[in-house]
Amino acid sequence: MRRRFVVDEWRSPSDAYFLTHLHADHTEGLSADWCRGPLYCSQVTAMLLLARFKGFNPALLHILDLGTPTLVSSNNAADSLLEVTAIDADHCPGAVMYVFHGEFGCVLHTGDFRWNNDRCTLEERKEALREAIGGAQVDFLYLDNTFCNPLFCFPSRNAAATRVIELIRGHPEKDIVIGIDNLGKEELLLSIAQALETKICVWPQRLKTMHLLQLPDVFTTDTSITRIRAVPRCSVSTRSLKLLNEIRPTLGILPTGCLCLCNPSSGRKPKPKLLCSESCYKSRERTSDNQAADASSRLINVVPYSLHCCFSEARDFVDLIRPKSVLGIVKSSTDYSINPIQLLSGCQATTSTTAASLREGPRVLLDTRPDLDCSHKLRDLLQVRCSSTKLRRRKNLSRRRQRLHGRGAKLYEEG
């Protein structure tokens, strides 16, 4: 069945396609020869997309200015008009969330986002959301539930960046390798370069991205002029760090929230802990295995610098929006990610849930009042992607946690 519009989904027939950002798990199915229909995205994402997919038809791209409502019409029906507004998602360069208005009601899709309460732009983003929603109640909220569990509690990115800088300063005799992705965490690298007055070495493709983003000239591919290198995140492992340390003393840093959980057992404010495995997390006993893990953990330091919301931020966001229904955009196979309806329903205006609906997993849950039950319209008009790629990533993460138990990486706690 042909949809009116889809978000981060590239294989289904649709009248319009919306891209939240250019991370690989949101572009599965998108390629240089993709030509299914008009593609709407931010200006930065469009620029990066054309650079990544050489030969992509630029005539398909429609740029959405942040905070500006745009009317999108269907090719098949004159009355199927919808309005969309893009808002900064504070995730990676070009990332946006979307507010849709139409006969289906008001739909807010966050994509991947961060809702950091100490960000100076947060009030501006709140105001942009209010203007985009326009006084209407949000009927359906599609929420980034990557870390939707009270066990996840991250510091602000500024605080995490400060900790990374302290780690580097505390090891002046060592080379530093920082694991990052192909896009994102540029602010962290800029903070390091500015604070330490040094350049940062990146791989060639990453340097091209830095130039496209017109970032300050603090990046290089010359390893001889700096001891700090940003490398693909998958290359930072205990094994690779051991090999590097055979050549030269080297410290690994992983700025991520994926390996961090909080300790909820204390009444005090929880501190981030490295998640090696469930049993390792729950047990505080010192064993020979734990001591061996501590020894190897000096190679890698995990700092909770996250591009996604932690639970408290997601809860604050839902409390601000107060939608009728909420759906997590990420299907998870781990024990730690929870269907957001189960934990955030207290913040919603009115949402009816049943045991059966919770067992079914992430889906739209509607108010039971007949005049609000427009699920048939939503199914006909809207398809929202639940990332199969993220499902695989989380399965791999579960296996990695088991391997880390006994090898582990050390997380320097926030004081």
C-alpha positions as CSV (number, residue, x, y, z in Angstrom):
1,M,0.0,0.0,0.0
2,R,1.3,3.4,-0.9
3,R,1.8,5.8,2.1
4,R,1.4,9.5,2.1
5,F,4.7,10.0,3.8
6,V,7.4,7.9,5.6
7,V,10.2,8.8,7.9
8,D,13.7,7.2,7.5
9,E,12.2,4.4,5.4
10,W,13.4,4.0,1.8
11,R,11.9,0.8,0.5
12,S,8.2,1.4,0.9
13,P,6.2,3.2,-1.8
14,S,5.2,6.7,-0.6
15,D,4.3,10.2,-1.9
16,A,7.0,11.9,0.2
17,Y,10.1,10.7,2.1
18,F,11.6,12.4,5.2
19,L,15.2,11.9,6.4
20,T,16.0,12.8,10.0
21,H,19.8,12.5,9.7
22,L,22.5,10.7,7.8
23,H,23.6,8.0,10.3
24,A,23.8,4.6,8.6
25,D,21.0,3.0,10.6
26,H,18.6,5.7,9.3
27,T,19.6,5.4,5.6
28,E,19.3,1.6,5.1
29,G,17.9,1.2,1.6
30,L,19.0,4.7,0.5
31,S,21.6,4.7,-2.3
32,A,23.0,6.7,-5.2
33,D,20.4,5.3,-7.6
34,W,17.4,5.7,-5.3
35,C,14.6,7.6,-7.0
36,R,11.3,6.6,-5.4
37,G,10.1,10.2,-4.8
38,P,10.8,13.6,-3.2
39,L,13.2,13.5,-0.2
40,Y,12.8,16.2,2.5
41,C,15.7,16.9,4.9
42,S,17.8,19.7,6.4
43,Q,20.3,21.7,4.3
44,V,23.3,20.1,6.1
45,T,21.9,16.6,5.6
46,A,21.3,17.3,1.9
47,M,24.9,18.4,1.5
48,L,26.3,15.3,3.3
49,L,24.0,13.0,1.4
50,L,25.2,14.2,-2.0
51,A,28.8,13.7,-0.8
52,R,28.2,10.2,0.5
53,F,26.0,9.0,-2.4
54,K,27.8,10.1,-5.5
55,G,25.4,10.3,-8.4
56,F,22.3,10.9,-6.3
57,N,19.8,13.0,-8.2
58,P,19.8,16.4,-6.5
59,A,16.4,17.2,-8.1
60,L,14.8,14.8,-5.6
61,L,16.0,16.8,-2.6
62,H,13.8,19.4,-0.9
63,I,15.5,21.5,1.8
64,L,13.5,22.3,4.9
65,D,14.6,25.4,6.8
66,L,14.5,25.0,10.6
67,G,11.4,26.4,12.2
68,T,9.7,27.2,8.9
69,P,6.4,25.4,8.2
70,T,6.3,23.8,4.7
71,L,3.3,22.5,2.8
72,V,3.7,19.1,1.1
73,S,1.1,17.9,-1.4
74,S,0.5,14.4,-2.8
75,N,0.9,13.6,-6.4
76,N,-2.2,11.5,-6.4
77,A,-4.8,13.6,-4.5
78,A,-5.2,17.3,-4.3
79,D,-6.8,17.1,-0.9
80,S,-4.0,15.2,0.8
81,L,-2.0,18.2,1.9
82,L,0.2,18.1,5.0
83,E,2.3,20.7,6.8
84,V,5.8,19.8,8.2
85,T,8.2,21.8,10.3
86,A,11.8,20.7,11.0
87,I,13.4,21.4,14.4
88,D,17.0,21.0,15.5
89,A,17.4,17.5,17.1
90,D,20.8,18.2,18.8
91,H,22.1,14.8,17.7
92,C,24.6,15.2,14.9
93,P,25.2,17.7,12.1
94,G,22.0,18.2,10.1
95,A,19.8,16.0,12.5
96,V,16.2,17.3,12.8
97,M,12.9,16.2,14.3
98,Y,9.6,16.7,12.4
99,V,6.2,18.1,13.4
100,F,3.5,17.0,10.9
101,H,0.0,18.4,10.7
102,G,-2.8,17.0,8.5
103,E,-6.2,15.2,8.6
104,F,-4.5,12.6,10.7
105,G,-3.9,15.1,13.5
106,C,-0.6,16.3,14.8
107,V,2.4,13.9,14.7
108,L,5.9,14.6,16.2
109,H,8.8,12.4,15.2
110,T,11.9,13.0,17.1
111,G,14.3,10.8,15.1
112,D,17.5,10.4,17.2
113,F,17.8,13.4,19.6
114,R,19.2,14.8,22.8
115,W,17.2,17.0,25.2
116,N,20.0,18.3,27.4
117,N,18.7,20.6,30.1
118,D,21.9,22.6,30.4
119,R,22.2,23.4,26.7
120,C,21.9,27.2,26.1
121,T,19.7,26.5,23.1
122,L,17.2,24.4,24.9
123,E,14.7,27.3,25.5
124,E,15.0,28.2,21.9
125,R,14.2,24.6,20.9
126,K,11.2,24.6,23.3
127,E,9.9,27.7,21.7
128,A,10.4,26.3,18.2
129,L,8.4,23.2,19.2
130,R,5.6,25.3,20.7
131,E,5.4,27.3,17.5
132,A,5.5,24.2,15.3
133,I,2.8,22.4,17.3
134,G,0.7,25.6,17.2
135,G,-1.4,25.1,20.3
136,A,-2.6,21.7,19.1
137,Q,-2.3,18.5,21.2
138,V,0.2,16.0,19.8
139,D,-1.8,12.9,18.8
140,F,1.2,10.7,18.2
141,L,4.8,11.1,19.5
142,Y,7.4,8.9,17.9
143,L,10.2,9.0,20.5
144,D,13.9,8.1,20.5
145,N,13.9,5.4,23.1
146,T,17.5,4.2,22.6
147,F,18.2,4.7,26.4
148,C,14.7,4.6,27.7
149,N,15.4,3.2,31.1
150,P,15.9,4.8,34.5
151,L,19.2,2.9,34.7
152,F,20.7,5.2,32.0
153,C,21.6,8.6,33.4
154,F,24.1,10.7,31.5
155,P,25.8,14.0,32.5
156,S,25.6,16.9,30.1
157,R,27.8,16.7,27.0
158,N,29.8,19.7,28.3
159,A,30.6,17.8,31.5
160,A,31.5,14.7,29.7
161,A,33.8,16.7,27.3
162,T,35.5,18.2,30.3
163,R,36.2,14.7,31.7
164,V,37.7,13.6,28.4
165,I,40.0,16.7,28.4
166,E,41.0,15.8,32.0
167,L,41.9,12.3,31.0
168,I,44.1,13.5,28.1
169,R,45.8,16.1,30.3
170,G,46.4,13.4,33.0
171,H,48.4,11.2,30.6
172,P,50.8,13.6,28.8
173,E,53.2,10.7,28.1
174,K,50.6,8.7,26.1
175,D,49.2,8.8,22.6
176,I,45.4,9.1,22.7
177,V,42.9,7.3,20.4
178,I,39.2,8.4,20.6
179,G,36.6,6.2,19.0
180,I,33.9,8.0,17.1
181,D,31.5,7.4,14.2
182,N,31.5,8.7,10.6
183,L,29.3,11.6,11.7
184,G,28.7,13.1,15.1
185,K,30.7,14.2,18.2
186,E,32.4,17.0,16.2
187,E,31.7,19.4,19.2
188,L,33.7,17.1,21.5
189,L,36.7,17.0,19.2
190,L,36.6,20.8,18.8
191,S,36.5,21.2,22.6
192,I,39.6,19.0,22.9
193,A,41.5,20.9,20.2
194,Q,40.6,24.2,21.7
195,A,41.3,23.3,25.4
196,L,44.7,21.6,24.6
197,E,45.6,23.9,21.7
198,T,46.4,21.0,19.4
199,K,45.3,19.5,16.2
200,I,43.5,16.2,16.0
201,C,44.3,13.5,13.5
202,V,41.4,11.9,11.7
203,W,41.1,9.4,8.9
204,P,40.8,10.8,5.3
205,Q,37.1,10.4,4.8
206,R,36.4,12.0,8.2
207,L,38.6,14.9,7.2
208,K,36.4,15.4,4.1
209,T,33.3,15.5,6.3
210,M,35.0,18.1,8.6
211,H,35.7,20.3,5.5
212,L,32.1,19.9,4.3
213,L,30.9,21.1,7.7
214,Q,33.3,24.1,7.4
215,L,34.7,23.4,10.9
216,P,37.8,25.2,12.2
217,D,41.1,24.1,10.8
218,V,42.1,21.9,13.7
219,F,42.0,18.5,11.9
220,T,44.7,16.7,10.0
221,T,45.6,13.3,8.6
222,D,49.3,13.7,9.6
223,T,49.9,11.5,12.6
224,S,53.4,13.1,13.2
225,I,52.1,16.5,14.4
226,T,49.7,15.4,17.2
227,R,49.4,12.6,19.8
228,I,45.6,12.7,19.6
229,R,43.8,10.6,17.0
230,A,40.1,10.2,16.3
231,V,39.5,6.7,14.8
232,P,36.5,4.6,13.9
233,R,34.8,3.5,17.1
234,C,34.8,-0.2,16.0
235,S,38.6,-0.1,16.0
236,V,38.9,0.8,19.7
237,S,39.1,-2.6,21.5
238,T,41.2,-4.1,24.3
239,R,43.1,-6.2,21.6
240,S,43.9,-3.2,19.4
241,L,45.0,-1.1,22.5
242,K,47.3,-3.9,23.6
243,L,49.0,-4.0,20.2
244,L,49.4,-0.2,20.2
245,N,50.9,-0.2,23.6
246,E,53.5,-2.7,22.4
247,I,54.7,0.1,20.1
248,R,54.0,3.2,22.2
249,P,52.1,4.0,25.4
250,T,48.5,4.6,24.3
251,L,45.2,5.4,26.0
252,G,41.9,4.6,24.4
253,I,38.8,6.8,25.0
254,L,35.2,5.8,24.1
255,P,32.8,8.7,24.3
256,T,29.5,6.8,24.4
257,G,26.4,6.1,26.5
258,C,26.1,2.5,25.1
259,L,28.2,0.9,27.8
260,C,27.1,2.9,30.8
261,L,24.4,2.2,33.4
262,C,23.7,3.9,36.7
263,N,23.5,2.4,40.2
264,P,19.9,2.7,41.4
265,S,20.5,1.0,44.7
266,S,21.8,4.1,46.5
267,G,19.6,6.9,47.6
268,R,22.2,9.3,46.4
269,K,22.4,10.7,42.9
270,P,23.4,7.8,40.7
271,K,26.8,7.8,39.1
272,P,27.5,6.2,35.7
273,K,29.1,2.8,35.7
274,L,30.4,0.6,32.9
275,L,28.1,-2.2,32.0
276,C,30.1,-5.3,31.5
277,S,27.2,-7.7,32.0
278,E,24.1,-7.9,34.1
279,S,25.8,-10.2,36.7
280,C,28.9,-7.9,36.8
281,Y,26.7,-4.9,37.3
282,K,24.7,-6.4,40.1
283,S,27.6,-7.8,42.0
284,R,30.1,-5.6,43.9
285,E,32.3,-8.5,45.1
286,R,36.0,-8.3,44.4
287,T,37.0,-11.5,42.6
288,S,40.0,-12.5,40.6
289,D,38.1,-12.0,37.4
290,N,37.2,-8.5,38.5
291,Q,40.8,-7.7,39.4
292,A,41.9,-9.0,35.9
293,A,39.2,-6.8,34.3
294,D,40.5,-3.8,36.3
295,A,44.0,-4.4,35.0
296,S,43.0,-4.4,31.4
297,S,40.5,-1.6,31.8
298,R,43.4,0.9,32.1
299,L,43.7,0.6,28.3
300,I,40.2,2.0,27.5
301,N,38.2,4.7,29.3
302,V,34.5,5.0,28.6
303,V,33.0,8.4,29.2
304,P,29.2,8.9,29.0
305,Y,29.2,11.4,26.1
306,S,25.9,10.6,24.5
307,L,24.1,11.9,21.4
308,H,20.8,10.4,22.7
309,C,18.5,11.2,25.5
310,C,18.9,9.4,28.8
311,F,15.7,8.4,30.6
312,S,15.2,11.6,32.6
313,E,15.6,13.8,29.5
314,A,13.1,11.7,27.6
315,R,10.7,12.0,30.5
316,D,11.1,15.7,30.6
317,F,10.5,15.9,26.9
318,V,7.3,13.9,27.1
319,D,6.1,16.0,30.0
320,L,6.6,19.1,27.9
321,I,4.8,17.6,24.8
322,R,2.1,15.7,26.7
323,P,1.0,13.6,23.7
324,K,-2.1,11.4,23.5
325,S,0.0,8.4,22.4
326,V,3.7,7.5,22.4
327,L,5.7,5.0,20.4
328,G,9.4,4.1,20.6
329,I,11.1,4.2,17.2
330,V,13.8,1.6,18.3
331,K,12.9,-2.0,18.7
332,S,15.3,-3.5,21.2
333,S,16.2,-7.1,22.2
334,T,18.1,-6.1,25.4
335,D,16.8,-6.3,28.9
336,Y,17.6,-2.6,29.5
337,S,15.6,-0.8,26.9
338,I,11.9,-0.5,27.8
339,N,8.8,0.3,25.7
340,P,8.5,4.1,26.6
341,I,4.8,3.7,27.1
342,Q,5.5,1.7,30.3
343,L,7.6,4.3,31.9
344,L,6.5,7.6,30.4
345,S,2.7,7.1,30.5
346,G,2.5,9.1,33.7
347,C,3.5,12.2,31.8
348,Q,0.9,11.8,29.0
349,A,-2.4,13.6,28.9
350,T,-4.6,10.5,28.6
351,T,-3.4,7.1,27.3
352,S,-5.0,3.8,27.8
353,T,-2.7,0.7,27.9
354,T,-3.5,-2.9,28.4
355,A,-1.3,-5.9,29.3
356,A,-1.8,-7.3,25.8
357,S,-0.7,-4.1,24.1
358,L,2.4,-3.9,26.2
359,R,3.3,-7.5,25.3
360,E,3.0,-6.6,21.6
361,G,5.9,-4.3,21.8
362,P,6.3,-0.8,20.4
363,R,3.2,0.5,18.6
364,V,0.8,3.4,18.6
365,L,-1.4,3.3,21.6
366,L,-4.6,5.4,21.3
367,D,-7.0,7.1,23.7
368,T,-10.1,4.9,24.0
369,R,-12.5,7.7,23.3
370,P,-14.2,7.1,19.9
371,D,-13.7,10.6,18.6
372,L,-9.9,10.2,19.0
373,D,-9.6,6.7,17.6
374,C,-8.1,7.5,14.2
375,S,-5.7,4.6,14.0
376,H,-7.0,3.6,10.6
377,K,-6.0,7.0,9.2
378,L,-2.6,6.8,10.7
379,R,-2.0,3.3,9.2
380,D,-3.1,4.5,5.8
381,L,-1.1,7.8,5.9
382,L,2.0,7.3,8.0
383,Q,4.7,4.7,8.2
384,V,7.4,5.1,10.8
385,R,10.5,3.0,10.7
386,C,11.6,0.9,13.6
387,S,15.3,0.4,12.9
388,S,16.3,-3.2,12.2
389,T,19.9,-2.0,12.1
390,K,19.6,-0.8,15.6
391,L,18.2,-4.1,16.6
392,R,21.3,-5.8,15.3
393,R,23.5,-3.2,16.9
394,R,21.9,-4.0,20.3
395,K,22.3,-7.7,19.8
396,N,26.0,-7.1,19.1
397,L,26.1,-4.9,22.2
398,S,24.8,-7.7,24.4
399,R,27.4,-10.0,23.1
400,R,30.1,-7.4,23.6
401,R,29.0,-6.9,27.2
402,Q,29.6,-10.6,27.8
403,R,33.1,-10.3,26.3
404,L,33.8,-7.2,28.4
405,H,33.0,-9.1,31.6
406,G,36.5,-10.2,32.6
407,R,38.3,-7.8,30.1
408,G,36.2,-4.7,30.6
409,A,36.9,-1.0,30.0
410,K,37.2,1.5,32.8
411,L,34.7,4.2,33.2
412,Y,36.0,7.3,35.0
413,E,33.0,8.3,37.2
414,E,31.7,11.8,37.2
415,G,32.2,13.2,40.7
